Amino acid sequence: MGMSRDTLMKYLTEAFPDAEITLTDLAGDDNHWQAEIVSTAFAGVPRVRQHQMVYDALKGDMGGVLHALALKTRAP
């Protein structure tokens, strides 16, 4: 299965419109991604909650359509 770069970017930019987002397909299969997200939405938010915010942005596709997502999140 997997999730295309365009679909993943769409979910993330909708949730974090001000963000700088870098996506890396770790295995070349659209199923194992790394996302680096820098957004003001993360200011003062603990890292675990930042990651939960990203998972929420995926609208239930994490673990189903998308198998793995390595996250690096921070505020500017």
mmCIF file of the N, C-alpha and C atoms, coordinates in Angstrom:
data_MODEL
# 
_entry.id   MODEL 
# 
loop_
_atom_site.group_PDB 
_atom_site.id 
_atom_site.type_symbol 
_atom_site.label_atom_id 
_atom_site.label_alt_id 
_atom_site.label_comp_id 
_atom_site.label_asym_id 
_atom_site.label_entity_id 
_atom_site.label_seq_id 
_atom_site.pdbx_PDB_ins_code 
_atom_site.Cartn_x 
_atom_site.Cartn_y 
_atom_site.Cartn_z 
_atom_site.occupancy 
_atom_site.B_iso_or_equiv 
_atom_site.pdbx_formal_charge 
_atom_site.auth_seq_id 
_atom_site.auth_comp_id 
_atom_site.auth_asym_id 
_atom_site.auth_atom_id 
_atom_site.pdbx_PDB_model_num 
ATOM 1   N N  . MET A 1 1  ? 0.854  -1.170 0.000  1.00 0.00 ? 1  MET A N  1 
ATOM 2   C CA . MET A 1 1  ? 0.000  0.000  0.000  1.00 0.00 ? 1  MET A CA 1 
ATOM 3   C C  . MET A 1 1  ? 0.899  1.232  0.000  1.00 0.00 ? 1  MET A C  1 
ATOM 4   N N  . GLY A 1 2  ? 0.886  2.036  1.018  1.00 0.00 ? 2  GLY A N  1 
ATOM 5   C CA . GLY A 1 2  ? 1.741  3.207  1.104  1.00 0.00 ? 2  GLY A CA 1 
ATOM 6   C C  . GLY A 1 2  ? 0.983  4.505  0.898  1.00 0.00 ? 2  GLY A C  1 
ATOM 7   N N  . MET A 1 3  ? 1.699  5.592  1.094  1.00 0.00 ? 3  MET A N  1 
ATOM 8   C CA . MET A 1 3  ? 1.131  6.928  0.947  1.00 0.00 ? 3  MET A CA 1 
ATOM 9   C C  . MET A 1 3  ? 2.100  7.754  0.107  1.00 0.00 ? 3  MET A C  1 
ATOM 10  N N  . SER A 1 4  ? 1.590  8.384  -0.925 1.00 0.00 ? 4  SER A N  1 
ATOM 11  C CA . SER A 1 4  ? 2.444  9.183  -1.794 1.00 0.00 ? 4  SER A CA 1 
ATOM 12  C C  . SER A 1 4  ? 2.960  10.424 -1.065 1.00 0.00 ? 4  SER A C  1 
ATOM 13  N N  . ARG A 1 5  ? 4.057  10.947 -1.564 1.00 0.00 ? 5  ARG A N  1 
ATOM 14  C CA . ARG A 1 5  ? 4.627  12.179 -1.023 1.00 0.00 ? 5  ARG A CA 1 
ATOM 15  C C  . ARG A 1 5  ? 3.586  13.302 -1.073 1.00 0.00 ? 5  ARG A C  1 
ATOM 16  N N  . ASP A 1 6  ? 2.870  13.408 -2.196 1.00 0.00 ? 6  ASP A N  1 
ATOM 17  C CA . ASP A 1 6  ? 1.875  14.474 -2.343 1.00 0.00 ? 6  ASP A CA 1 
ATOM 18  C C  . ASP A 1 6  ? 0.763  14.374 -1.303 1.00 0.00 ? 6  ASP A C  1 
ATOM 19  N N  . THR A 1 7  ? 0.289  13.169 -1.047 1.00 0.00 ? 7  THR A N  1 
ATOM 20  C CA . THR A 1 7  ? -0.780 12.975 -0.065 1.00 0.00 ? 7  THR A CA 1 
ATOM 21  C C  . THR A 1 7  ? -0.289 13.296 1.335  1.00 0.00 ? 7  THR A C  1 
ATOM 22  N N  . LEU A 1 8  ? 0.881  12.809 1.687  1.00 0.00 ? 8  LEU A N  1 
ATOM 23  C CA . LEU A 1 8  ? 1.441  13.084 3.000  1.00 0.00 ? 8  LEU A CA 1 
ATOM 24  C C  . LEU A 1 8  ? 1.669  14.583 3.185  1.00 0.00 ? 8  LEU A C  1 
ATOM 25  N N  . MET A 1 9  ? 2.223  15.230 2.165  1.00 0.00 ? 9  MET A N  1 
ATOM 26  C CA . MET A 1 9  ? 2.458  16.675 2.242  1.00 0.00 ? 9  MET A CA 1 
ATOM 27  C C  . MET A 1 9  ? 1.136  17.426 2.369  1.00 0.00 ? 9  MET A C  1 
ATOM 28  N N  . LYS A 1 10 ? 0.105  16.987 1.679  1.00 0.00 ? 10 LYS A N  1 
ATOM 29  C CA . LYS A 1 10 ? -1.209 17.633 1.766  1.00 0.00 ? 10 LYS A CA 1 
ATOM 30  C C  . LYS A 1 10 ? -1.734 17.593 3.200  1.00 0.00 ? 10 LYS A C  1 
ATOM 31  N N  . TYR A 1 11 ? -1.703 16.424 3.821  1.00 0.00 ? 11 TYR A N  1 
ATOM 32  C CA . TYR A 1 11 ? -2.156 16.298 5.211  1.00 0.00 ? 11 TYR A CA 1 
ATOM 33  C C  . TYR A 1 11 ? -1.368 17.237 6.134  1.00 0.00 ? 11 TYR A C  1 
ATOM 34  N N  . LEU A 1 12 ? -0.062 17.250 5.964  1.00 0.00 ? 12 LEU A N  1 
ATOM 35  C CA . LEU A 1 12 ? 0.783  18.026 6.872  1.00 0.00 ? 12 LEU A CA 1 
ATOM 36  C C  . LEU A 1 12 ? 0.635  19.528 6.657  1.00 0.00 ? 12 LEU A C  1 
ATOM 37  N N  . THR A 1 13 ? 0.549  19.966 5.418  1.00 0.00 ? 13 THR A N  1 
ATOM 38  C CA . THR A 1 13 ? 0.409  21.402 5.170  1.00 0.00 ? 13 THR A CA 1 
ATOM 39  C C  . THR A 1 13 ? -0.974 21.909 5.559  1.00 0.00 ? 13 THR A C  1 
ATOM 40  N N  . GLU A 1 14 ? -1.990 21.068 5.485  1.00 0.00 ? 14 GLU A N  1 
ATOM 41  C CA . GLU A 1 14 ? -3.315 21.465 5.963  1.00 0.00 ? 14 GLU A CA 1 
ATOM 42  C C  . GLU A 1 14 ? -3.292 21.682 7.474  1.00 0.00 ? 14 GLU A C  1 
ATOM 43  N N  . ALA A 1 15 ? -2.597 20.819 8.186  1.00 0.00 ? 15 ALA A N  1 
ATOM 44  C CA . ALA A 1 15 ? -2.557 20.906 9.648  1.00 0.00 ? 15 ALA A CA 1 
ATOM 45  C C  . ALA A 1 15 ? -1.570 21.968 10.146 1.00 0.00 ? 15 ALA A C  1 
ATOM 46  N N  . PHE A 1 16 ? -0.493 22.171 9.390  1.00 0.00 ? 16 PHE A N  1 
ATOM 47  C CA . PHE A 1 16 ? 0.569  23.091 9.798  1.00 0.00 ? 16 PHE A CA 1 
ATOM 48  C C  . PHE A 1 16 ? 0.909  24.016 8.626  1.00 0.00 ? 16 PHE A C  1 
ATOM 49  N N  . PRO A 1 17 ? 0.018  24.971 8.314  1.00 0.00 ? 17 PRO A N  1 
ATOM 50  C CA . PRO A 1 17 ? 0.202  25.786 7.109  1.00 0.00 ? 17 PRO A CA 1 
ATOM 51  C C  . PRO A 1 17 ? 1.459  26.652 7.111  1.00 0.00 ? 17 PRO A C  1 
ATOM 52  N N  . ASP A 1 18 ? 1.982  26.984 8.280  1.00 0.00 ? 18 ASP A N  1 
ATOM 53  C CA . ASP A 1 18 ? 3.174  27.833 8.348  1.00 0.00 ? 18 ASP A CA 1 
ATOM 54  C C  . ASP A 1 18 ? 4.474  27.029 8.353  1.00 0.00 ? 18 ASP A C  1 
ATOM 55  N N  . ALA A 1 19 ? 4.368  25.727 8.317  1.00 0.00 ? 19 ALA A N  1 
ATOM 56  C CA . ALA A 1 19 ? 5.521  24.854 8.568  1.00 0.00 ? 19 ALA A CA 1 
ATOM 57  C C  . ALA A 1 19 ? 6.492  24.768 7.403  1.00 0.00 ? 19 ALA A C  1 
ATOM 58  N N  . GLU A 1 20 ? 7.748  24.542 7.770  1.00 0.00 ? 20 GLU A N  1 
ATOM 59  C CA . GLU A 1 20 ? 8.764  24.088 6.828  1.00 0.00 ? 20 GLU A CA 1 
ATOM 60  C C  . GLU A 1 20 ? 8.783  22.565 6.975  1.00 0.00 ? 20 GLU A C  1 
ATOM 61  N N  . ILE A 1 21 ? 8.510  21.857 5.901  1.00 0.00 ? 21 ILE A N  1 
ATOM 62  C CA . ILE A 1 21 ? 8.380  20.401 5.957  1.00 0.00 ? 21 ILE A CA 1 
ATOM 63  C C  . ILE A 1 21 ? 9.342  19.760 4.964  1.00 0.00 ? 21 ILE A C  1 
ATOM 64  N N  . THR A 1 22 ? 10.123 18.803 5.456  1.00 0.00 ? 22 THR A N  1 
ATOM 65  C CA . THR A 1 22 ? 11.010 18.023 4.603  1.00 0.00 ? 22 THR A CA 1 
ATOM 66  C C  . THR A 1 22 ? 10.612 16.556 4.744  1.00 0.00 ? 22 THR A C  1 
ATOM 67  N N  . LEU A 1 23 ? 10.303 15.934 3.622  1.00 0.00 ? 23 LEU A N  1 
ATOM 68  C CA . LEU A 1 23 ? 9.926  14.524 3.617  1.00 0.00 ? 23 LEU A CA 1 
ATOM 69  C C  . LEU A 1 23 ? 11.012 13.700 2.941  1.00 0.00 ? 23 LEU A C  1 
ATOM 70  N N  . THR A 1 24 ? 11.338 12.552 3.552  1.00 0.00 ? 24 THR A N  1 
ATOM 71  C CA . THR A 1 24 ? 12.311 11.625 2.987  1.00 0.00 ? 24 THR A CA 1 
ATOM 72  C C  . THR A 1 24 ? 11.686 10.235 2.958  1.00 0.00 ? 24 THR A C  1 
ATOM 73  N N  . ASP A 1 25 ? 11.644 9.640  1.771  1.00 0.00 ? 25 ASP A N  1 
ATOM 74  C CA . ASP A 1 25 ? 11.152 8.264  1.626  1.00 0.00 ? 25 ASP A CA 1 
ATOM 75  C C  . ASP A 1 25 ? 12.319 7.340  1.969  1.00 0.00 ? 25 ASP A C  1 
ATOM 76  N N  . LEU A 1 26 ? 12.287 6.769  3.155  1.00 0.00 ? 26 LEU A N  1 
ATOM 77  C CA . LEU A 1 26 ? 13.430 6.024  3.688  1.00 0.00 ? 26 LEU A CA 1 
ATOM 78  C C  . LEU A 1 26 ? 13.696 4.709  2.975  1.00 0.00 ? 26 LEU A C  1 
ATOM 79  N N  . ALA A 1 27 ? 12.670 4.092  2.404  1.00 0.00 ? 27 ALA A N  1 
ATOM 80  C CA . ALA A 1 27 ? 12.857 2.783  1.773  1.00 0.00 ? 27 ALA A CA 1 
ATOM 81  C C  . ALA A 1 27 ? 12.495 2.779  0.286  1.00 0.00 ? 27 ALA A C  1 
ATOM 82  N N  . GLY A 1 28 ? 12.067 3.919  -0.236 1.00 0.00 ? 28 GLY A N  1 
ATOM 83  C CA . GLY A 1 28 ? 11.693 3.991  -1.646 1.00 0.00 ? 28 GLY A CA 1 
ATOM 84  C C  . GLY A 1 28 ? 10.403 3.275  -1.967 1.00 0.00 ? 28 GLY A C  1 
ATOM 85  N N  . ASP A 1 29 ? 9.552  3.084  -0.945 1.00 0.00 ? 29 ASP A N  1 
ATOM 86  C CA . ASP A 1 29 ? 8.320  2.316  -1.153 1.00 0.00 ? 29 ASP A CA 1 
ATOM 87  C C  . ASP A 1 29 ? 7.042  3.074  -0.786 1.00 0.00 ? 29 ASP A C  1 
ATOM 88  N N  . ASP A 1 30 ? 7.152  4.378  -0.519 1.00 0.00 ? 30 ASP A N  1 
ATOM 89  C CA . ASP A 1 30 ? 5.996  5.195  -0.085 1.00 0.00 ? 30 ASP A CA 1 
ATOM 90  C C  . ASP A 1 30 ? 5.353  4.667  1.188  1.00 0.00 ? 30 ASP A C  1 
ATOM 91  N N  . ASN A 1 31 ? 6.079  3.895  1.965  1.00 0.00 ? 31 ASN A N  1 
ATOM 92  C CA . ASN A 1 31 ? 5.510  3.282  3.162  1.00 0.00 ? 31 ASN A CA 1 
ATOM 93  C C  . ASN A 1 31 ? 6.336  3.545  4.418  1.00 0.00 ? 31 ASN A C  1 
ATOM 94  N N  . HIS A 1 32 ? 7.552  4.046  4.232  1.00 0.00 ? 32 HIS A N  1 
ATOM 95  C CA . HIS A 1 32 ? 8.450  4.337  5.345  1.00 0.00 ? 32 HIS A CA 1 
ATOM 96  C C  . HIS A 1 32 ? 9.012  5.741  5.139  1.00 0.00 ? 32 HIS A C  1 
ATOM 97  N N  . TRP A 1 33 ? 8.428  6.708  5.826  1.00 0.00 ? 33 TRP A N  1 
ATOM 98  C CA . TRP A 1 33 ? 8.776  8.108  5.643  1.00 0.00 ? 33 TRP A CA 1 
ATOM 99  C C  . TRP A 1 33 ? 9.461  8.686  6.872  1.00 0.00 ? 33 TRP A C  1 
ATOM 100 N N  . GLN A 1 34 ? 10.260 9.712  6.628  1.00 0.00 ? 34 GLN A N  1 
ATOM 101 C CA . GLN A 1 34 ? 10.750 10.575 7.695  1.00 0.00 ? 34 GLN A CA 1 
ATOM 102 C C  . GLN A 1 34 ? 10.228 11.972 7.387  1.00 0.00 ? 34 GLN A C  1 
ATOM 103 N N  . ALA A 1 35 ? 9.679  12.637 8.395  1.00 0.00 ? 35 ALA A N  1 
ATOM 104 C CA . ALA A 1 35 ? 9.205  14.007 8.236  1.00 0.00 ? 35 ALA A CA 1 
ATOM 105 C C  . ALA A 1 35 ? 9.909  14.902 9.240  1.00 0.00 ? 35 ALA A C  1 
ATOM 106 N N  . GLU A 1 36 ? 10.490 15.976 8.733  1.00 0.00 ? 36 GLU A N  1 
ATOM 107 C CA . GLU A 1 36 ? 11.053 17.024 9.584  1.00 0.00 ? 36 GLU A CA 1 
ATOM 108 C C  . GLU A 1 36 ? 10.109 18.215 9.447  1.00 0.00 ? 36 GLU A C  1 
ATOM 109 N N  . ILE A 1 37 ? 9.519  18.619 10.575 1.00 0.00 ? 37 ILE A N  1 
ATOM 110 C CA . ILE A 1 37 ? 8.509  19.672 10.553 1.00 0.00 ? 37 ILE A CA 1 
ATOM 111 C C  . ILE A 1 37 ? 8.890  20.762 11.545 1.00 0.00 ? 37 ILE A C  1 
ATOM 112 N N  . VAL A 1 38 ? 9.007  21.977 11.045 1.00 0.00 ? 38 VAL A N  1 
ATOM 113 C CA . VAL A 1 38 ? 9.284  23.135 11.890 1.00 0.00 ? 38 VAL A CA 1 
ATOM 114 C C  . VAL A 1 38 ? 8.065  24.041 11.799 1.00 0.00 ? 38 VAL A C  1 
ATOM 115 N N  . SER A 1 39 ? 7.374  24.217 12.928 1.00 0.00 ? 39 SER A N  1 
ATOM 116 C CA . SER A 1 39 ? 6.126  24.980 12.922 1.00 0.00 ? 39 SER A CA 1 
ATOM 117 C C  . SER A 1 39 ? 5.951  25.750 14.221 1.00 0.00 ? 39 SER A C  1 
ATOM 118 N N  . THR A 1 40 ? 5.373  26.928 14.128 1.00 0.00 ? 40 THR A N  1 
ATOM 119 C CA . THR A 1 40 ? 5.058  27.708 15.333 1.00 0.00 ? 40 THR A CA 1 
ATOM 120 C C  . THR A 1 40 ? 4.021  26.989 16.187 1.00 0.00 ? 40 THR A C  1 
ATOM 121 N N  . ALA A 1 41 ? 3.263  26.077 15.590 1.00 0.00 ? 41 ALA A N  1 
ATOM 122 C CA . ALA A 1 41 ? 2.261  25.310 16.351 1.00 0.00 ? 41 ALA A CA 1 
ATOM 123 C C  . ALA A 1 41 ? 2.910  24.468 17.446 1.00 0.00 ? 41 ALA A C  1 
ATOM 124 N N  . PHE A 1 42 ? 4.204  24.206 17.329 1.00 0.00 ? 42 PHE A N  1 
ATOM 125 C CA . PHE A 1 42 ? 4.901  23.376 18.306 1.00 0.00 ? 42 PHE A CA 1 
ATOM 126 C C  . PHE A 1 42 ? 5.523  24.178 19.449 1.00 0.00 ? 42 PHE A C  1 
ATOM 127 N N  . ALA A 1 43 ? 5.428  25.485 19.393 1.00 0.00 ? 43 ALA A N  1 
ATOM 128 C CA . ALA A 1 43 ? 6.044  26.332 20.424 1.00 0.00 ? 43 ALA A CA 1 
ATOM 129 C C  . ALA A 1 43 ? 5.457  26.020 21.799 1.00 0.00 ? 43 ALA A C  1 
ATOM 130 N N  . GLY A 1 44 ? 6.324  25.685 22.747 1.00 0.00 ? 44 GLY A N  1 
ATOM 131 C CA . GLY A 1 44 ? 5.908  25.404 24.115 1.00 0.00 ? 44 GLY A CA 1 
ATOM 132 C C  . GLY A 1 44 ? 5.188  24.082 24.306 1.00 0.00 ? 44 GLY A C  1 
ATOM 133 N N  . VAL A 1 45 ? 5.159  23.250 23.270 1.00 0.00 ? 45 VAL A N  1 
ATOM 134 C CA . VAL A 1 45 ? 4.450  21.970 23.318 1.00 0.00 ? 45 VAL A CA 1 
ATOM 135 C C  . VAL A 1 45 ? 5.463  20.847 23.515 1.00 0.00 ? 45 VAL A C  1 
ATOM 136 N N  . PRO A 1 46 ? 5.231  19.948 24.474 1.00 0.00 ? 46 PRO A N  1 
ATOM 137 C CA . PRO A 1 46 ? 6.159  18.824 24.667 1.00 0.00 ? 46 PRO A CA 1 
ATOM 138 C C  . PRO A 1 46 ? 6.278  17.960 23.408 1.00 0.00 ? 46 PRO A C  1 
ATOM 139 N N  . ARG A 1 47 ? 7.446  17.354 23.244 1.00 0.00 ? 47 ARG A N  1 
ATOM 140 C CA . ARG A 1 47 ? 7.723  16.566 22.039 1.00 0.00 ? 47 ARG A CA 1 
ATOM 141 C C  . ARG A 1 47 ? 6.670  15.478 21.785 1.00 0.00 ? 47 ARG A C  1 
ATOM 142 N N  . VAL A 1 48 ? 6.258  14.764 22.815 1.00 0.00 ? 48 VAL A N  1 
ATOM 143 C CA . VAL A 1 48 ? 5.265  13.693 22.624 1.00 0.00 ? 48 VAL A CA 1 
ATOM 144 C C  . VAL A 1 48 ? 3.968  14.274 22.066 1.00 0.00 ? 48 VAL A C  1 
ATOM 145 N N  . ARG A 1 49 ? 3.547  15.411 22.579 1.00 0.00 ? 49 ARG A N  1 
ATOM 146 C CA . ARG A 1 49 ? 2.312  16.048 22.093 1.00 0.00 ? 49 ARG A CA 1 
ATOM 147 C C  . ARG A 1 49 ? 2.495  16.543 20.655 1.00 0.00 ? 49 ARG A C  1 
ATOM 148 N N  . GLN A 1 50 ? 3.692  17.036 20.322 1.00 0.00 ? 50 GLN A N  1 
ATOM 149 C CA . GLN A 1 50 ? 3.970  17.451 18.942 1.00 0.00 ? 50 GLN A CA 1 
ATOM 150 C C  . GLN A 1 50 ? 3.741  16.277 17.991 1.00 0.00 ? 50 GLN A C  1 
ATOM 151 N N  . HIS A 1 51 ? 4.249  15.114 18.367 1.00 0.00 ? 51 HIS A N  1 
ATOM 152 C CA . HIS A 1 51 ? 4.100  13.932 17.521 1.00 0.00 ? 51 HIS A CA 1 
ATOM 153 C C  . HIS A 1 51 ? 2.640  13.504 17.445 1.00 0.00 ? 51 HIS A C  1 
ATOM 154 N N  . GLN A 1 52 ? 1.922  13.613 18.537 1.00 0.00 ? 52 GLN A N  1 
ATOM 155 C CA . GLN A 1 52 ? 0.486  13.309 18.512 1.00 0.00 ? 52 GLN A CA 1 
ATOM 156 C C  . GLN A 1 52 ? -0.250 14.244 17.561 1.00 0.00 ? 52 GLN A C  1 
ATOM 157 N N  . MET A 1 53 ? 0.154  15.499 17.537 1.00 0.00 ? 53 MET A N  1 
ATOM 158 C CA . MET A 1 53 ? -0.462 16.467 16.623 1.00 0.00 ? 53 MET A CA 1 
ATOM 159 C C  . MET A 1 53 ? -0.244 16.055 15.168 1.00 0.00 ? 53 MET A C  1 
ATOM 160 N N  . VAL A 1 54 ? 0.945  15.543 14.874 1.00 0.00 ? 54 VAL A N  1 
ATOM 161 C CA . VAL A 1 54 ? 1.231  15.080 13.512 1.00 0.00 ? 54 VAL A CA 1 
ATOM 162 C C  . VAL A 1 54 ? 0.374  13.857 13.195 1.00 0.00 ? 54 VAL A C  1 
ATOM 163 N N  . TYR A 1 55 ? 0.300  12.898 14.110 1.00 0.00 ? 55 TYR A N  1 
ATOM 164 C CA . TYR A 1 55 ? -0.525 11.714 13.871 1.00 0.00 ? 55 TYR A CA 1 
ATOM 165 C C  . TYR A 1 55 ? -1.983 12.099 13.666 1.00 0.00 ? 55 TYR A C  1 
ATOM 166 N N  . ASP A 1 56 ? -2.467 13.065 14.438 1.00 0.00 ? 56 ASP A N  1 
ATOM 167 C CA . ASP A 1 56 ? -3.845 13.548 14.268 1.00 0.00 ? 56 ASP A CA 1 
ATOM 168 C C  . ASP A 1 56 ? -4.048 14.127 12.869 1.00 0.00 ? 56 ASP A C  1 
ATOM 169 N N  . ALA A 1 57 ? -3.035 14.797 12.346 1.00 0.00 ? 57 ALA A N  1 
ATOM 170 C CA . ALA A 1 57 ? -3.123 15.387 11.012 1.00 0.00 ? 57 ALA A CA 1 
ATOM 171 C C  . ALA A 1 57 ? -3.281 14.332 9.927  1.00 0.00 ? 57 ALA A C  1 
ATOM 172 N N  . LEU A 1 58 ? -2.850 13.106 10.212 1.00 0.00 ? 58 LEU A N  1 
ATOM 173 C CA . LEU A 1 58 ? -2.930 12.025 9.219  1.00 0.00 ? 58 LEU A CA 1 
ATOM 174 C C  . LEU A 1 58 ? -4.306 11.380 9.167  1.00 0.00 ? 58 LEU A C  1 
ATOM 175 N N  . LYS A 1 59 ? -5.208 11.829 9.993  1.00 0.00 ? 59 LYS A N  1 
ATOM 176 C CA . LYS A 1 59 ? -6.631 11.434 9.954  1.00 0.00 ? 59 LYS A CA 1 
ATOM 177 C C  . LYS A 1 59 ? -6.836 9.926  9.952  1.00 0.00 ? 59 LYS A C  1 
ATOM 178 N N  . GLY A 1 60 ? -6.097 9.234  10.812 1.00 0.00 ? 60 GLY A N  1 
ATOM 179 C CA . GLY A 1 60 ? -6.300 7.796  10.970 1.00 0.00 ? 60 GLY A CA 1 
ATOM 180 C C  . GLY A 1 60 ? -5.525 6.927  9.996  1.00 0.00 ? 60 GLY A C  1 
ATOM 181 N N  . ASP A 1 61 ? -4.743 7.527  9.107  1.00 0.00 ? 61 ASP A N  1 
ATOM 182 C CA . ASP A 1 61 ? -4.003 6.722  8.128  1.00 0.00 ? 61 ASP A CA 1 
ATOM 183 C C  . ASP A 1 61 ? -2.693 6.157  8.659  1.00 0.00 ? 61 ASP A C  1 
ATOM 184 N N  . MET A 1 62 ? -2.238 6.635  9.828  1.00 0.00 ? 62 MET A N  1 
ATOM 185 C CA . MET A 1 62 ? -0.998 6.103  10.411 1.00 0.00 ? 62 MET A CA 1 
ATOM 186 C C  . MET A 1 62 ? -1.242 4.685  10.900 1.00 0.00 ? 62 MET A C  1 
ATOM 187 N N  . GLY A 1 63 ? -0.378 3.765  10.494 1.00 0.00 ? 63 GLY A N  1 
ATOM 188 C CA . GLY A 1 63 ? -0.521 2.373  10.897 1.00 0.00 ? 63 GLY A CA 1 
ATOM 189 C C  . GLY A 1 63 ? -1.400 1.571  9.961  1.00 0.00 ? 63 GLY A C  1 
ATOM 190 N N  . GLY A 1 64 ? -2.089 2.244  9.060  1.00 0.00 ? 64 GLY A N  1 
ATOM 191 C CA . GLY A 1 64 ? -2.920 1.568  8.070  1.00 0.00 ? 64 GLY A CA 1 
ATOM 192 C C  . GLY A 1 64 ? -2.333 1.793  6.692  1.00 0.00 ? 64 GLY A C  1 
ATOM 193 N N  . VAL A 1 65 ? -2.701 2.914  6.100  1.00 0.00 ? 65 VAL A N  1 
ATOM 194 C CA . VAL A 1 65 ? -2.165 3.277  4.786  1.00 0.00 ? 65 VAL A CA 1 
ATOM 195 C C  . VAL A 1 65 ? -0.671 3.539  4.879  1.00 0.00 ? 65 VAL A C  1 
ATOM 196 N N  . LEU A 1 66 ? -0.261 4.223  5.929  1.00 0.00 ? 66 LEU A N  1 
ATOM 197 C CA . LEU A 1 66 ? 1.147  4.550  6.141  1.00 0.00 ? 66 LEU A CA 1 
ATOM 198 C C  . LEU A 1 66 ? 1.703  3.675  7.253  1.00 0.00 ? 66 LEU A C  1 
ATOM 199 N N  . HIS A 1 67 ? 2.728  2.901  6.933  1.00 0.00 ? 67 HIS A N  1 
ATOM 200 C CA . HIS A 1 67 ? 3.267  1.940  7.894  1.00 0.00 ? 67 HIS A CA 1 
ATOM 201 C C  . HIS A 1 67 ? 4.190  2.583  8.921  1.00 0.00 ? 67 HIS A C  1 
ATOM 202 N N  . ALA A 1 68 ? 5.108  3.450  8.475  1.00 0.00 ? 68 ALA A N  1 
ATOM 203 C CA . ALA A 1 68 ? 6.106  4.005  9.394  1.00 0.00 ? 68 ALA A CA 1 
ATOM 204 C C  . ALA A 1 68 ? 6.372  5.470  9.073  1.00 0.00 ? 68 ALA A C  1 
ATOM 205 N N  . LEU A 1 69 ? 6.484  6.257  10.144 1.00 0.00 ? 69 LEU A N  1 
ATOM 206 C CA . LEU A 1 69 ? 6.781  7.682  10.000 1.00 0.00 ? 69 LEU A CA 1 
ATOM 207 C C  . LEU A 1 69 ? 7.723  8.097  11.132 1.00 0.00 ? 69 LEU A C  1 
ATOM 208 N N  . ALA A 1 70 ? 8.976  8.363  10.764 1.00 0.00 ? 70 ALA A N  1 
ATOM 209 C CA . ALA A 1 70 ? 9.953  8.875  11.726 1.00 0.00 ? 70 ALA A CA 1 
ATOM 210 C C  . ALA A 1 70 ? 9.780  10.387 11.771 1.00 0.00 ? 70 ALA A C  1 
ATOM 211 N N  . LEU A 1 71 ? 9.666  10.938 12.969 1.00 0.00 ? 71 LEU A N  1 
ATOM 212 C CA . LEU A 1 71 ? 9.377  12.366 13.111 1.00 0.00 ? 71 LEU A CA 1 
ATOM 213 C C  . LEU A 1 71 ? 10.512 13.138 13.776 1.00 0.00 ? 71 LEU A C  1 
ATOM 214 N N  . LYS A 1 72 ? 10.754 14.312 13.236 1.00 0.00 ? 72 LYS A N  1 
ATOM 215 C CA . LYS A 1 72 ? 11.600 15.320 13.859 1.00 0.00 ? 72 LYS A CA 1 
ATOM 216 C C  . LYS A 1 72 ? 10.760 16.591 13.847 1.00 0.00 ? 72 LYS A C  1 
ATOM 217 N N  . THR A 1 73 ? 10.324 17.038 15.011 1.00 0.00 ? 73 THR A N  1 
ATOM 218 C CA . THR A 1 73 ? 9.467  18.209 15.090 1.00 0.00 ? 73 THR A CA 1 
ATOM 219 C C  . THR A 1 73 ? 10.092 19.235 16.025 1.00 0.00 ? 73 THR A C  1 
ATOM 220 N N  . ARG A 1 74 ? 9.850  20.521 15.700 1.00 0.00 ? 74 ARG A N  1 
ATOM 221 C CA . ARG A 1 74 ? 10.326 21.596 16.572 1.00 0.00 ? 74 ARG A CA 1 
ATOM 222 C C  . ARG A 1 74 ? 9.677  22.907 16.168 1.00 0.00 ? 74 ARG A C  1 
ATOM 223 N N  . ALA A 1 75 ? 9.745  23.861 17.074 1.00 0.00 ? 75 ALA A N  1 
ATOM 224 C CA . ALA A 1 75 ? 9.305  25.223 16.779 1.00 0.00 ? 75 ALA A CA 1 
ATOM 225 C C  . ALA A 1 75 ? 10.483 25.974 16.165 1.00 0.00 ? 75 ALA A C  1 
ATOM 226 N N  . PRO A 1 76 ? 10.205 27.024 15.403 1.00 0.00 ? 76 PRO A N  1 
ATOM 227 C CA . PRO A 1 76 ? 11.289 27.808 14.806 1.00 0.00 ? 76 PRO A CA 1 
ATOM 228 C C  . PRO A 1 76 ? 12.158 28.476 15.856 1.00 0.00 ? 76 PRO A C  1 
# 
